[in-house]
Amino acid sequence: MVKLSTMLIDDEPLALKLLNSMLAEYPDIEVVAQCRSPKEAVKKIQFRPPDLLFLDIHMPVLSGFDVVKKLQADVLPMIVFVTAYDKYALQAFDLHAVDYILKPIDPDRLSLAVERARQRYQVKDVASGKSMLLNALATINDGAQQQTCNFEFDGISGNPNKLVIRDGAHTDLVQFDDIDWIDAAGDYMCIHVGPKTHVMRSTMKELAGKLPANKFSRIHRSTIVNVTKVQGFESLARGESLLLLPNNVSLKVSRNFREVTKKITA
């Protein structure tokens, strides 16, 4: 029997204890970690991603949505939100096939979520997870503000060293040199700048064509890294490796892009 390694993230200890006890009824669900701190959870997932994540949305410092934004799309676990969110958000989750469980947890709904995770794992349908989550988040933002507030791609500013990122009425000008890494999720790009993550509409091809080739390299199917930000790396099995970046970020390099480590150390 294949067991799904599972992590639970919730800032409430009683909520963690309850969910853990309920999941103990499923012999193919192996809870390998429980985290009350979203920041600590992100570190653990980046280093050793579980197969499945049960993630609370409302948490201090980082929300469940913030956790998703910070994770590398190529190694993102399957995610089930555990939430007391309003019905508009739940409609968005339904629309974009994002799985969730309402608090207080109903055993039948938990059983359905576990079964869906099993099915997705069997067919290896995990690659589109971050794209679905970001689409749901954009839909929630639209409804909450009662206006069009989609993430937009605007490209290069008058200064060719800056990237323009529009989010509704707000615009950020981001220096290329300040970008740590970028990951693609469908029609979205997550631009990681220190502790902040910007989300913009763009394809990887569009954005990659505008980045300085001497500084940015692909390390996975959907991940680009600023090689000047790499502080070290660790070798993994099967020709893969982990790049170590500031803010305790570690990014997996697939074996198809392992030549990038030679570029970094040259």
C-alpha positions as CSV (number, residue, x, y, z in Angstrom):
1,M,0.0,0.0,0.0
2,V,1.3,3.4,-1.0
3,K,1.3,5.9,1.8
4,L,0.8,9.6,1.2
5,S,3.2,11.7,3.3
6,T,1.1,14.4,4.8
7,M,1.8,17.7,6.5
8,L,-0.7,19.7,8.6
9,I,-0.5,23.5,9.0
10,D,-2.7,25.4,11.4
11,D,-1.8,28.0,14.0
12,E,-4.4,26.5,16.4
13,P,-3.0,23.5,18.4
14,L,-6.4,22.0,19.1
15,A,-7.3,22.1,15.4
16,L,-4.0,20.3,14.6
17,K,-4.7,17.7,17.2
18,L,-8.3,17.1,16.0
19,L,-7.3,16.8,12.3
20,N,-4.4,14.5,13.1
21,S,-6.7,12.2,15.1
22,M,-9.2,12.1,12.3
23,L,-6.5,11.3,9.7
24,A,-5.3,8.4,11.9
25,E,-8.3,6.5,10.6
26,Y,-6.7,6.3,7.1
27,P,-3.9,3.8,6.9
28,D,-2.5,5.3,3.7
29,I,-2.2,8.8,5.2
30,E,1.1,9.2,7.0
31,V,1.3,12.5,8.9
32,V,5.0,13.4,8.8
33,A,4.8,16.9,10.2
34,Q,2.5,19.3,12.0
35,C,3.3,23.0,11.9
36,R,1.8,26.0,13.7
37,S,4.1,28.4,12.1
38,P,3.5,29.0,8.3
39,K,7.1,30.3,7.9
40,E,8.5,27.1,9.4
41,A,6.2,25.0,7.2
42,V,7.4,26.7,4.1
43,K,11.0,25.9,5.0
44,K,10.2,22.2,5.6
45,I,8.2,21.9,2.4
46,Q,11.0,23.5,0.4
47,F,13.5,21.1,1.7
48,R,11.4,17.9,1.6
49,P,7.9,18.3,0.1
50,P,5.2,16.0,1.3
51,D,2.7,14.4,-1.0
52,L,-0.3,16.1,0.6
53,L,-0.8,19.3,2.6
54,F,-3.8,20.2,4.8
55,L,-3.5,24.0,5.1
56,D,-5.4,26.5,7.2
57,I,-6.1,29.9,5.4
58,H,-6.4,32.3,8.3
59,M,-3.1,32.4,10.1
60,P,-0.9,35.3,11.5
61,V,2.0,36.7,9.5
62,L,1.4,34.4,6.5
63,S,-2.0,33.2,5.3
64,G,-2.5,29.9,3.6
65,F,-2.6,31.8,0.3
66,D,0.8,33.3,1.1
67,V,2.2,29.8,1.8
68,V,1.1,28.7,-1.7
69,K,2.7,31.7,-3.4
70,K,6.0,31.0,-1.7
71,L,6.3,27.3,-2.8
72,Q,8.0,26.2,-6.0
73,A,5.2,25.1,-8.4
74,D,7.3,22.2,-9.7
75,V,7.3,20.5,-6.3
76,L,4.1,21.8,-4.8
77,P,2.2,19.2,-2.7
78,M,-1.4,18.4,-3.3
79,I,-3.3,20.9,-1.1
80,V,-6.5,20.7,0.8
81,F,-7.6,24.0,2.5
82,V,-9.1,23.6,6.0
83,T,-11.1,26.8,6.4
84,A,-13.9,28.8,7.9
85,Y,-13.9,31.0,4.8
86,D,-17.0,32.8,3.5
87,K,-19.2,31.3,0.8
88,Y,-17.9,33.5,-2.0
89,A,-14.4,32.0,-1.5
90,L,-15.8,28.5,-1.5
91,Q,-17.6,29.2,-4.8
92,A,-14.2,30.2,-6.2
93,F,-12.6,27.0,-4.9
94,D,-15.4,25.0,-6.5
95,L,-15.0,26.8,-9.8
96,H,-11.3,26.1,-10.0
97,A,-11.4,22.6,-8.6
98,V,-9.6,23.5,-5.4
99,D,-10.3,21.1,-2.6
100,Y,-11.3,22.3,0.8
101,I,-12.8,21.3,4.1
102,L,-15.0,23.6,6.2
103,K,-14.4,24.0,9.9
104,P,-15.8,22.4,12.0
105,I,-14.6,19.3,10.1
106,D,-17.2,16.9,8.8
107,P,-15.8,13.3,8.7
108,D,-17.6,12.6,5.4
109,R,-16.1,15.7,3.8
110,L,-12.7,14.7,5.0
111,S,-13.2,11.3,3.5
112,L,-14.0,12.8,0.2
113,A,-10.9,15.0,0.3
114,V,-8.7,12.1,1.0
115,E,-10.2,10.0,-1.8
116,R,-9.7,12.9,-4.2
117,A,-6.0,13.1,-3.1
118,R,-5.6,9.4,-3.7
119,Q,-7.0,9.7,-7.2
120,R,-4.8,12.7,-8.1
121,Y,-1.8,10.9,-6.8
122,Q,-2.5,7.8,-8.8
123,V,-2.7,9.7,-12.1
124,K,0.1,12.0,-11.1
125,D,-2.2,15.0,-11.6
126,V,-0.4,17.5,-9.3
127,A,1.4,19.8,-11.8
128,S,-1.6,22.2,-12.3
129,G,-2.2,22.7,-8.5
130,K,-0.6,26.1,-8.1
131,S,-2.3,27.4,-11.3
132,M,-5.7,26.4,-9.9
133,L,-5.0,28.0,-6.5
134,L,-3.9,31.3,-8.1
135,N,-6.9,31.4,-10.3
136,A,-9.1,30.8,-7.3
137,L,-7.3,33.6,-5.4
138,A,-7.8,36.0,-8.3
139,T,-11.5,35.2,-8.4
140,I,-11.8,35.8,-4.6
141,N,-10.0,39.2,-5.0
142,D,-12.4,40.1,-7.8
143,G,-15.5,39.4,-5.7
144,A,-14.1,40.9,-2.5
145,Q,-13.4,44.3,-4.2
146,Q,-16.4,44.2,-6.5
147,Q,-14.1,45.4,-9.3
148,T,-11.7,44.0,-11.8
149,C,-8.5,43.3,-9.9
150,N,-6.7,40.7,-11.9
151,F,-3.0,40.3,-11.9
152,E,-1.6,41.9,-15.0
153,F,1.6,41.7,-17.0
154,D,3.0,45.0,-18.2
155,G,6.6,44.0,-18.8
156,I,9.6,46.4,-18.9
157,S,9.3,50.0,-17.8
158,G,11.1,53.0,-19.3
159,N,14.1,51.7,-17.3
160,P,15.1,48.4,-19.0
161,N,16.4,47.1,-15.6
162,K,12.9,47.2,-14.0
163,L,9.9,45.0,-14.3
164,V,6.4,46.6,-14.1
165,I,3.8,44.5,-12.1
166,R,0.3,45.8,-11.9
167,D,-2.3,44.5,-9.4
168,G,-5.5,46.4,-9.9
169,A,-4.9,50.1,-9.1
170,H,-1.4,49.4,-7.6
171,T,1.8,49.2,-9.6
172,D,5.2,47.9,-8.4
173,L,8.5,48.6,-10.2
174,V,10.9,45.7,-9.4
175,Q,14.6,45.8,-10.1
176,F,15.8,42.7,-11.9
177,D,18.7,42.5,-9.5
178,D,16.4,42.3,-6.6
179,I,14.5,39.2,-7.9
180,D,15.6,36.0,-6.1
181,W,13.6,33.5,-8.1
182,I,10.5,33.1,-10.3
183,D,8.1,30.2,-10.8
184,A,5.4,29.7,-13.3
185,A,1.9,28.4,-12.6
186,G,-0.2,28.3,-15.8
187,D,-0.9,31.9,-16.8
188,Y,0.7,33.3,-13.7
189,M,4.3,34.1,-12.7
190,C,5.3,34.4,-9.0
191,I,8.1,36.9,-8.6
192,H,10.0,36.3,-5.3
193,V,11.8,39.4,-4.0
194,G,13.1,38.8,-0.5
195,P,10.2,38.0,1.8
196,K,7.6,39.4,-0.7
197,T,6.0,37.5,-3.6
198,H,4.5,39.4,-6.5
199,V,2.0,37.7,-8.8
200,M,1.6,38.7,-12.4
201,R,-0.1,37.4,-15.5
202,S,2.4,36.2,-18.0
203,T,3.8,33.1,-19.6
204,M,7.3,31.9,-18.8
205,K,8.3,32.4,-22.4
206,E,7.2,36.0,-22.3
207,L,9.0,36.8,-19.1
208,A,12.1,34.8,-19.7
209,G,12.7,36.6,-22.9
210,K,13.0,39.9,-21.0
211,L,15.3,38.7,-18.2
212,P,19.1,39.2,-18.4
213,A,20.4,35.9,-19.7
214,N,23.7,36.2,-17.8
215,K,21.8,36.3,-14.4
216,F,18.7,34.2,-14.8
217,S,18.6,30.4,-15.5
218,R,15.9,27.8,-15.6
219,I,16.4,25.1,-13.0
220,H,13.2,23.2,-13.4
221,R,10.3,23.0,-15.9
222,S,8.6,26.0,-14.2
223,T,11.3,27.6,-12.1
224,I,13.9,30.3,-12.9
225,V,16.6,31.5,-10.5
226,N,18.7,34.6,-10.3
227,V,22.1,32.8,-10.2
228,T,23.7,35.7,-8.4
229,K,21.5,35.0,-5.4
230,V,22.6,31.4,-4.9
231,Q,24.5,30.9,-1.7
232,G,25.3,27.2,-2.0
233,F,23.8,23.9,-3.1
234,E,23.3,20.3,-1.9
235,S,23.4,17.2,-4.1
236,L,20.3,14.9,-4.1
237,A,19.6,11.5,-5.6
238,R,19.0,10.9,-9.3
239,G,21.2,13.8,-10.4
240,E,19.0,16.5,-8.8
241,S,20.2,19.1,-6.3
242,L,18.9,21.9,-4.0
243,L,20.0,25.5,-4.5
244,L,20.2,27.5,-1.3
245,L,19.1,31.1,-1.4
246,P,18.6,33.9,1.1
247,N,15.7,33.8,3.6
248,N,16.1,30.1,4.1
249,V,14.8,29.3,0.6
250,S,15.9,26.0,-1.1
251,L,14.9,25.3,-4.7
252,K,15.0,21.9,-6.4
253,V,17.1,21.7,-9.6
254,S,15.8,18.9,-11.9
255,R,18.4,16.6,-13.5
256,N,17.5,18.0,-16.9
257,F,18.9,21.4,-15.8
258,R,21.8,20.2,-13.7
259,E,24.2,22.1,-15.9
260,V,23.1,25.3,-14.1
261,T,25.2,24.3,-11.0
262,K,28.3,24.4,-13.2
263,K,27.3,27.9,-14.3
264,I,26.9,29.0,-10.7
265,T,30.3,27.7,-9.6
266,A,32.2,28.8,-12.7
